[in-house]
Amino acid sequence: TGGGNDVKFSNVVTECFATGFRDPKGCREAVQFARTELGNVENRLINTFKELRSRMRPDARIAFVTYPYLAPDVDYRITEGEDTYEAAREIRTLGLEGDQRQRAAVAEANNAAGEEYIVIFDGTKELFEGHLPNPFQSQDRNPDRWLHEFETIRIMESYHYNALGHRNLGQAL
């Protein structure tokens, strides 16, 4: 994977999902920032792939994996006073836009190399559908989730793959 930290993924997760932190304005701003950075992510990925290629054996390949959605396909909106933000819809759209930029970076890098040395696994979103954390923190957690939800002990792992996520993605690859 690549690009999530460049768009401040942790801000999107905190502002849009963390109880006590989420609010429509903060979530909107985090998603908008991420959206504006997608072009830079594409360029950074192209440069990263080029650098990796220069250090690889000629027969080596890169398996590049797209990200899962951060929110299930539900009507999850954040409201404070009269301000409402359609968080799930906007975050899912951002994820699709990120995938487009990642695919473009892979295509550009492969084209520049004259061969397909990067193989992209583009099925992550579909694979993880139904296994995403429940954004409604006050309700039950998804018992079949493949991403960590907010837990005090593992706050830095929030919204990263848990053991089931790693196992199932590995099997799909």
VEXKOL-174761 format. One record per residue (C-alpha): residue number from 1; residue in one letter; x, y, z. Coordinates in Angstrom, 3 decimals. Each point is the difference from the previous one (the first is absolute). Layout:
<recs>
<rec><num>NUM</num><residuo>a</residuo><xx>X</xx><yy>Y</yy><zz>Z</zz></rec>
...
</recs>
This chain:
<recs>
<rec><num>1</num><residuo>t</residuo><xx>0.000</xx><yy>0.000</yy><zz>0.000</zz></rec>
<rec><num>2</num><residuo>g</residuo><xx>1.055</xx><yy>3.591</yy><zz>-0.214</zz></rec>
<rec><num>3</num><residuo>g</residuo><xx>-1.288</xx><yy>3.534</yy><zz>0.307</zz></rec>
<rec><num>4</num><residuo>g</residuo><xx>-2.154</xx><yy>-0.110</yy><zz>3.116</zz></rec>
<rec><num>5</num><residuo>n</residuo><xx>2.479</xx><yy>1.774</yy><zz>2.245</zz></rec>
<rec><num>6</num><residuo>d</residuo><xx>0.576</xx><yy>2.639</yy><zz>-2.693</zz></rec>
<rec><num>7</num><residuo>v</residuo><xx>-3.664</xx><yy>1.012</yy><zz>0.135</zz></rec>
<rec><num>8</num><residuo>k</residuo><xx>0.012</xx><yy>-0.048</yy><zz>3.818</zz></rec>
<rec><num>9</num><residuo>f</residuo><xx>-2.130</xx><yy>-3.121</yy><zz>0.263</zz></rec>
<rec><num>10</num><residuo>s</residuo><xx>0.159</xx><yy>0.244</yy><zz>3.800</zz></rec>
<rec><num>11</num><residuo>n</residuo><xx>-1.758</xx><yy>3.396</yy><zz>-0.079</zz></rec>
<rec><num>12</num><residuo>v</residuo><xx>-2.841</xx><yy>-1.423</yy><zz>-2.105</zz></rec>
<rec><num>13</num><residuo>v</residuo><xx>-0.396</xx><yy>-2.909</yy><zz>2.403</zz></rec>
<rec><num>14</num><residuo>t</residuo><xx>0.130</xx><yy>2.177</yy><zz>3.120</zz></rec>
<rec><num>15</num><residuo>e</residuo><xx>-2.214</xx><yy>2.841</yy><zz>-1.256</zz></rec>
<rec><num>16</num><residuo>c</residuo><xx>-2.553</xx><yy>-2.299</yy><zz>-1.590</zz></rec>
<rec><num>17</num><residuo>f</residuo><xx>-0.191</xx><yy>-3.036</yy><zz>2.299</zz></rec>
<rec><num>18</num><residuo>a</residuo><xx>1.549</xx><yy>0.605</yy><zz>3.431</zz></rec>
<rec><num>19</num><residuo>t</residuo><xx>-2.598</xx><yy>0.566</yy><zz>2.701</zz></rec>
<rec><num>20</num><residuo>g</residuo><xx>0.664</xx><yy>3.326</yy><zz>1.678</zz></rec>
<rec><num>21</num><residuo>f</residuo><xx>1.979</xx><yy>1.362</yy><zz>-2.968</zz></rec>
<rec><num>22</num><residuo>r</residuo><xx>-2.269</xx><yy>-0.380</yy><zz>-2.996</zz></rec>
<rec><num>23</num><residuo>d</residuo><xx>-1.852</xx><yy>2.990</yy><zz>-1.268</zz></rec>
<rec><num>24</num><residuo>p</residuo><xx>-1.332</xx><yy>0.954</yy><zz>-3.438</zz></rec>
<rec><num>25</num><residuo>k</residuo><xx>2.378</xx><yy>2.909</yy><zz>-0.558</zz></rec>
<rec><num>26</num><residuo>g</residuo><xx>3.118</xx><yy>-1.954</yy><zz>1.000</zz></rec>
<rec><num>27</num><residuo>c</residuo><xx>-1.007</xx><yy>-3.043</yy><zz>-2.038</zz></rec>
<rec><num>28</num><residuo>r</residuo><xx>-0.814</xx><yy>2.148</yy><zz>-3.037</zz></rec>
<rec><num>29</num><residuo>e</residuo><xx>3.359</xx><yy>1.791</yy><zz>0.252</zz></rec>
<rec><num>30</num><residuo>a</residuo><xx>1.936</xx><yy>-3.255</yy><zz>0.430</zz></rec>
<rec><num>31</num><residuo>v</residuo><xx>-1.690</xx><yy>-1.565</yy><zz>-3.042</zz></rec>
<rec><num>32</num><residuo>q</residuo><xx>0.480</xx><yy>3.165</yy><zz>-2.070</zz></rec>
<rec><num>33</num><residuo>f</residuo><xx>3.700</xx><yy>0.132</yy><zz>0.935</zz></rec>
<rec><num>34</num><residuo>a</residuo><xx>0.404</xx><yy>-3.647</yy><zz>-0.985</zz></rec>
<rec><num>35</num><residuo>r</residuo><xx>-1.766</xx><yy>0.640</yy><zz>-3.288</zz></rec>
<rec><num>36</num><residuo>t</residuo><xx>2.296</xx><yy>2.937</yy><zz>-0.845</zz></rec>
<rec><num>37</num><residuo>e</residuo><xx>3.080</xx><yy>-2.118</yy><zz>0.706</zz></rec>
<rec><num>38</num><residuo>l</residuo><xx>-0.915</xx><yy>-2.897</yy><zz>-2.317</zz></rec>
<rec><num>39</num><residuo>g</residuo><xx>1.938</xx><yy>1.455</yy><zz>-2.949</zz></rec>
<rec><num>40</num><residuo>n</residuo><xx>3.098</xx><yy>0.261</yy><zz>2.175</zz></rec>
<rec><num>41</num><residuo>v</residuo><xx>-0.526</xx><yy>-3.597</yy><zz>1.134</zz></rec>
<rec><num>42</num><residuo>e</residuo><xx>-0.071</xx><yy>-1.160</yy><zz>-3.606</zz></rec>
<rec><num>43</num><residuo>n</residuo><xx>3.296</xx><yy>1.790</yy><zz>-0.735</zz></rec>
<rec><num>44</num><residuo>r</residuo><xx>1.628</xx><yy>-1.301</yy><zz>3.196</zz></rec>
<rec><num>45</num><residuo>l</residuo><xx>-1.037</xx><yy>-3.547</yy><zz>-0.851</zz></rec>
<rec><num>46</num><residuo>i</residuo><xx>1.463</xx><yy>0.301</yy><zz>-3.502</zz></rec>
<rec><num>47</num><residuo>n</residuo><xx>3.278</xx><yy>1.227</yy><zz>1.488</zz></rec>
<rec><num>48</num><residuo>t</residuo><xx>-0.043</xx><yy>-2.694</yy><zz>2.678</zz></rec>
<rec><num>49</num><residuo>f</residuo><xx>-0.606</xx><yy>-2.711</yy><zz>-2.572</zz></rec>
<rec><num>50</num><residuo>k</residuo><xx>2.842</xx><yy>1.375</yy><zz>-2.134</zz></rec>
<rec><num>51</num><residuo>e</residuo><xx>2.353</xx><yy>-0.021</yy><zz>2.998</zz></rec>
<rec><num>52</num><residuo>l</residuo><xx>-1.029</xx><yy>-3.533</yy><zz>0.953</zz></rec>
<rec><num>53</num><residuo>r</residuo><xx>0.471</xx><yy>-1.153</yy><zz>-3.590</zz></rec>
<rec><num>54</num><residuo>s</residuo><xx>3.563</xx><yy>1.345</yy><zz>-0.017</zz></rec>
<rec><num>55</num><residuo>r</residuo><xx>0.794</xx><yy>-2.201</yy><zz>3.011</zz></rec>
<rec><num>56</num><residuo>m</residuo><xx>-1.819</xx><yy>-3.164</yy><zz>-1.099</zz></rec>
<rec><num>57</num><residuo>r</residuo><xx>1.263</xx><yy>-3.026</yy><zz>-1.830</zz></rec>
<rec><num>58</num><residuo>p</residuo><xx>-1.257</xx><yy>-0.004</yy><zz>-3.609</zz></rec>
<rec><num>59</num><residuo>d</residuo><xx>-2.339</xx><yy>-2.939</yy><zz>0.692</zz></rec>
<rec><num>60</num><residuo>a</residuo><xx>-1.451</xx><yy>1.452</yy><zz>3.243</zz></rec>
<rec><num>61</num><residuo>r</residuo><xx>-3.593</xx><yy>1.227</yy><zz>0.157</zz></rec>
<rec><num>62</num><residuo>i</residuo><xx>-2.010</xx><yy>2.272</yy><zz>2.301</zz></rec>
<rec><num>63</num><residuo>a</residuo><xx>-3.465</xx><yy>-0.982</yy><zz>1.203</zz></rec>
<rec><num>64</num><residuo>f</residuo><xx>-1.834</xx><yy>3.264</yy><zz>0.654</zz></rec>
<rec><num>65</num><residuo>v</residuo><xx>-3.235</xx><yy>-0.226</yy><zz>1.971</zz></rec>
<rec><num>66</num><residuo>t</residuo><xx>-2.759</xx><yy>2.620</yy><zz>-0.030</zz></rec>
<rec><num>67</num><residuo>y</residuo><xx>-1.644</xx><yy>1.009</yy><zz>3.273</zz></rec>
<rec><num>68</num><residuo>p</residuo><xx>-3.314</xx><yy>-1.220</yy><zz>1.377</zz></rec>
<rec><num>69</num><residuo>y</residuo><xx>-2.794</xx><yy>2.480</yy><zz>0.560</zz></rec>
<rec><num>70</num><residuo>l</residuo><xx>0.123</xx><yy>1.672</yy><zz>3.417</zz></rec>
<rec><num>71</num><residuo>a</residuo><xx>-3.787</xx><yy>0.071</yy><zz>0.308</zz></rec>
<rec><num>72</num><residuo>p</residuo><xx>-2.679</xx><yy>-2.506</yy><zz>-0.960</zz></rec>
<rec><num>73</num><residuo>d</residuo><xx>-2.703</xx><yy>0.964</yy><zz>-2.493</zz></rec>
<rec><num>74</num><residuo>v</residuo><xx>-2.354</xx><yy>1.412</yy><zz>2.638</zz></rec>
<rec><num>75</num><residuo>d</residuo><xx>-1.660</xx><yy>3.335</yy><zz>0.675</zz></rec>
<rec><num>76</num><residuo>y</residuo><xx>2.660</xx><yy>1.242</yy><zz>2.404</zz></rec>
<rec><num>77</num><residuo>r</residuo><xx>-0.070</xx><yy>3.741</yy><zz>0.432</zz></rec>
<rec><num>78</num><residuo>i</residuo><xx>1.517</xx><yy>2.188</yy><zz>2.662</zz></rec>
<rec><num>79</num><residuo>t</residuo><xx>-2.186</xx><yy>2.779</yy><zz>1.330</zz></rec>
<rec><num>80</num><residuo>e</residuo><xx>0.751</xx><yy>2.858</yy><zz>2.351</zz></rec>
<rec><num>81</num><residuo>g</residuo><xx>-2.639</xx><yy>2.686</yy><zz>0.276</zz></rec>
<rec><num>82</num><residuo>e</residuo><xx>-1.098</xx><yy>0.776</yy><zz>-3.527</zz></rec>
<rec><num>83</num><residuo>d</residuo><xx>3.206</xx><yy>-1.277</yy><zz>-1.619</zz></rec>
<rec><num>84</num><residuo>t</residuo><xx>-0.274</xx><yy>-3.486</yy><zz>-1.498</zz></rec>
<rec><num>85</num><residuo>y</residuo><xx>2.628</xx><yy>-1.906</yy><zz>-1.968</zz></rec>
<rec><num>86</num><residuo>e</residuo><xx>-0.709</xx><yy>-3.173</yy><zz>-1.968</zz></rec>
<rec><num>87</num><residuo>a</residuo><xx>3.151</xx><yy>-1.659</yy><zz>1.323</zz></rec>
<rec><num>88</num><residuo>a</residuo><xx>-0.404</xx><yy>-3.566</yy><zz>-1.295</zz></rec>
<rec><num>89</num><residuo>r</residuo><xx>-0.913</xx><yy>1.095</yy><zz>-3.524</zz></rec>
<rec><num>90</num><residuo>e</residuo><xx>2.830</xx><yy>2.557</yy><zz>-0.223</zz></rec>
<rec><num>91</num><residuo>i</residuo><xx>2.609</xx><yy>-2.334</yy><zz>1.491</zz></rec>
<rec><num>92</num><residuo>r</residuo><xx>-0.991</xx><yy>-2.813</yy><zz>-2.364</zz></rec>
<rec><num>93</num><residuo>t</residuo><xx>0.233</xx><yy>2.413</yy><zz>-2.954</zz></rec>
<rec><num>94</num><residuo>l</residuo><xx>3.431</xx><yy>1.110</yy><zz>1.214</zz></rec>
<rec><num>95</num><residuo>g</residuo><xx>1.080</xx><yy>-3.655</yy><zz>0.097</zz></rec>
<rec><num>96</num><residuo>l</residuo><xx>-1.095</xx><yy>-0.541</yy><zz>-3.597</zz></rec>
<rec><num>97</num><residuo>e</residuo><xx>1.836</xx><yy>3.153</yy><zz>-1.095</zz></rec>
<rec><num>98</num><residuo>g</residuo><xx>3.098</xx><yy>-1.256</yy><zz>1.816</zz></rec>
<rec><num>99</num><residuo>d</residuo><xx>-0.248</xx><yy>-3.318</yy><zz>-1.846</zz></rec>
<rec><num>100</num><residuo>q</residuo><xx>-0.086</xx><yy>1.849</yy><zz>-3.331</zz></rec>
<rec><num>101</num><residuo>r</residuo><xx>3.171</xx><yy>1.886</yy><zz>0.901</zz></rec>
<rec><num>102</num><residuo>q</residuo><xx>1.714</xx><yy>-3.187</yy><zz>1.170</zz></rec>
<rec><num>103</num><residuo>r</residuo><xx>-0.946</xx><yy>-1.835</yy><zz>-3.210</zz></rec>
<rec><num>104</num><residuo>a</residuo><xx>1.295</xx><yy>2.950</yy><zz>-2.046</zz></rec>
<rec><num>105</num><residuo>a</residuo><xx>3.312</xx><yy>-0.037</yy><zz>1.898</zz></rec>
<rec><num>106</num><residuo>v</residuo><xx>0.408</xx><yy>-3.745</yy><zz>-0.557</zz></rec>
<rec><num>107</num><residuo>a</residuo><xx>-0.807</xx><yy>0.365</yy><zz>-3.710</zz></rec>
<rec><num>108</num><residuo>e</residuo><xx>2.454</xx><yy>2.903</yy><zz>-0.387</zz></rec>
<rec><num>109</num><residuo>a</residuo><xx>2.787</xx><yy>-1.849</yy><zz>1.807</zz></rec>
<rec><num>110</num><residuo>n</residuo><xx>-0.550</xx><yy>-3.187</yy><zz>-2.010</zz></rec>
<rec><num>111</num><residuo>n</residuo><xx>-0.140</xx><yy>1.994</yy><zz>-3.244</zz></rec>
<rec><num>112</num><residuo>a</residuo><xx>3.235</xx><yy>1.847</yy><zz>0.829</zz></rec>
<rec><num>113</num><residuo>a</residuo><xx>1.726</xx><yy>-3.313</yy><zz>0.736</zz></rec>
<rec><num>114</num><residuo>g</residuo><xx>-1.301</xx><yy>-1.595</yy><zz>-3.197</zz></rec>
<rec><num>115</num><residuo>e</residuo><xx>-1.347</xx><yy>-2.974</yy><zz>1.908</zz></rec>
<rec><num>116</num><residuo>e</residuo><xx>-2.498</xx><yy>-0.906</yy><zz>2.689</zz></rec>
<rec><num>117</num><residuo>y</residuo><xx>2.167</xx><yy>-0.237</yy><zz>3.101</zz></rec>
<rec><num>118</num><residuo>i</residuo><xx>-2.774</xx><yy>1.247</yy><zz>2.288</zz></rec>
<rec><num>119</num><residuo>v</residuo><xx>-3.048</xx><yy>-2.193</yy><zz>0.323</zz></rec>
<rec><num>120</num><residuo>i</residuo><xx>-2.947</xx><yy>1.757</yy><zz>1.613</zz></rec>
<rec><num>121</num><residuo>f</residuo><xx>-2.566</xx><yy>-1.779</yy><zz>2.140</zz></rec>
<rec><num>122</num><residuo>d</residuo><xx>-3.059</xx><yy>2.157</yy><zz>-0.541</zz></rec>
<rec><num>123</num><residuo>g</residuo><xx>-2.568</xx><yy>-2.154</yy><zz>1.821</zz></rec>
<rec><num>124</num><residuo>t</residuo><xx>0.607</xx><yy>1.134</yy><zz>3.576</zz></rec>
<rec><num>125</num><residuo>k</residuo><xx>-3.158</xx><yy>2.076</yy><zz>0.311</zz></rec>
<rec><num>126</num><residuo>e</residuo><xx>-2.233</xx><yy>-2.827</yy><zz>-1.156</zz></rec>
<rec><num>127</num><residuo>l</residuo><xx>1.868</xx><yy>-2.550</yy><zz>2.123</zz></rec>
<rec><num>128</num><residuo>f</residuo><xx>-0.397</xx><yy>2.051</yy><zz>3.194</zz></rec>
<rec><num>129</num><residuo>e</residuo><xx>-3.633</xx><yy>1.009</yy><zz>-0.596</zz></rec>
<rec><num>130</num><residuo>g</residuo><xx>-2.057</xx><yy>-1.335</yy><zz>2.898</zz></rec>
<rec><num>131</num><residuo>h</residuo><xx>3.131</xx><yy>-0.155</yy><zz>2.165</zz></rec>
<rec><num>132</num><residuo>l</residuo><xx>0.416</xx><yy>3.708</yy><zz>0.751</zz></rec>
<rec><num>133</num><residuo>p</residuo><xx>-0.309</xx><yy>1.622</yy><zz>3.418</zz></rec>
<rec><num>134</num><residuo>n</residuo><xx>-3.387</xx><yy>1.355</yy><zz>0.966</zz></rec>
<rec><num>135</num><residuo>p</residuo><xx>0.293</xx><yy>3.808</yy><zz>-0.202</zz></rec>
<rec><num>136</num><residuo>f</residuo><xx>-2.789</xx><yy>0.400</yy><zz>2.556</zz></rec>
<rec><num>137</num><residuo>q</residuo><xx>2.284</xx><yy>-0.432</yy><zz>3.016</zz></rec>
<rec><num>138</num><residuo>s</residuo><xx>-2.942</xx><yy>0.032</yy><zz>2.419</zz></rec>
<rec><num>139</num><residuo>q</residuo><xx>-1.428</xx><yy>-3.124</yy><zz>-1.608</zz></rec>
<rec><num>140</num><residuo>d</residuo><xx>1.384</xx><yy>-3.525</yy><zz>-0.147</zz></rec>
<rec><num>141</num><residuo>r</residuo><xx>3.316</xx><yy>-0.626</yy><zz>-1.683</zz></rec>
<rec><num>142</num><residuo>n</residuo><xx>0.071</xx><yy>-2.102</yy><zz>-3.128</zz></rec>
<rec><num>143</num><residuo>p</residuo><xx>0.994</xx><yy>-3.428</yy><zz>1.385</zz></rec>
<rec><num>144</num><residuo>d</residuo><xx>1.317</xx><yy>-0.992</yy><zz>-3.444</zz></rec>
<rec><num>145</num><residuo>r</residuo><xx>2.191</xx><yy>3.065</yy><zz>-0.578</zz></rec>
<rec><num>146</num><residuo>w</residuo><xx>3.432</xx><yy>-0.250</yy><zz>-1.585</zz></rec>
<rec><num>147</num><residuo>l</residuo><xx>1.182</xx><yy>3.428</yy><zz>1.143</zz></rec>
<rec><num>148</num><residuo>h</residuo><xx>0.727</xx><yy>1.119</yy><zz>3.542</zz></rec>
<rec><num>149</num><residuo>e</residuo><xx>-2.512</xx><yy>2.390</yy><zz>1.494</zz></rec>
<rec><num>150</num><residuo>f</residuo><xx>0.987</xx><yy>2.571</yy><zz>2.579</zz></rec>
<rec><num>151</num><residuo>e</residuo><xx>1.373</xx><yy>-1.755</yy><zz>3.050</zz></rec>
<rec><num>152</num><residuo>t</residuo><xx>2.021</xx><yy>1.722</yy><zz>2.683</zz></rec>
<rec><num>153</num><residuo>i</residuo><xx>2.724</xx><yy>-2.640</yy><zz>-0.017</zz></rec>
<rec><num>154</num><residuo>r</residuo><xx>0.556</xx><yy>0.070</yy><zz>-3.765</zz></rec>
<rec><num>155</num><residuo>i</residuo><xx>-0.950</xx><yy>3.549</yy><zz>-1.005</zz></rec>
<rec><num>156</num><residuo>m</residuo><xx>2.805</xx><yy>0.133</yy><zz>-2.605</zz></rec>
<rec><num>157</num><residuo>e</residuo><xx>-1.418</xx><yy>-3.131</yy><zz>-1.645</zz></rec>
<rec><num>158</num><residuo>s</residuo><xx>-3.489</xx><yy>1.453</yy><zz>-0.395</zz></rec>
<rec><num>159</num><residuo>y</residuo><xx>-1.361</xx><yy>-0.536</yy><zz>-3.491</zz></rec>
<rec><num>160</num><residuo>h</residuo><xx>2.970</xx><yy>-2.158</yy><zz>-0.977</zz></rec>
<rec><num>161</num><residuo>y</residuo><xx>-0.361</xx><yy>-3.704</yy><zz>-0.789</zz></rec>
<rec><num>162</num><residuo>n</residuo><xx>-0.553</xx><yy>-2.348</yy><zz>2.910</zz></rec>
<rec><num>163</num><residuo>a</residuo><xx>1.106</xx><yy>-3.645</yy><zz>-0.130</zz></rec>
<rec><num>164</num><residuo>l</residuo><xx>-3.082</xx><yy>-1.032</yy><zz>-2.008</zz></rec>
<rec><num>165</num><residuo>g</residuo><xx>0.580</xx><yy>2.835</yy><zz>-2.448</zz></rec>
<rec><num>166</num><residuo>h</residuo><xx>3.614</xx><yy>-1.023</yy><zz>-0.544</zz></rec>
<rec><num>167</num><residuo>r</residuo><xx>-0.932</xx><yy>-3.662</yy><zz>-0.359</zz></rec>
<rec><num>168</num><residuo>n</residuo><xx>-2.840</xx><yy>0.582</yy><zz>-2.459</zz></rec>
<rec><num>169</num><residuo>l</residuo><xx>1.938</xx><yy>2.505</yy><zz>-2.091</zz></rec>
<rec><num>170</num><residuo>g</residuo><xx>2.957</xx><yy>-2.392</yy><zz>-0.093</zz></rec>
<rec><num>171</num><residuo>q</residuo><xx>-2.244</xx><yy>-2.811</yy><zz>-1.226</zz></rec>
<rec><num>172</num><residuo>a</residuo><xx>-1.476</xx><yy>2.257</yy><zz>-2.678</zz></rec>
<rec><num>173</num><residuo>l</residuo><xx>3.478</xx><yy>0.966</yy><zz>-1.182</zz></rec>
</recs>
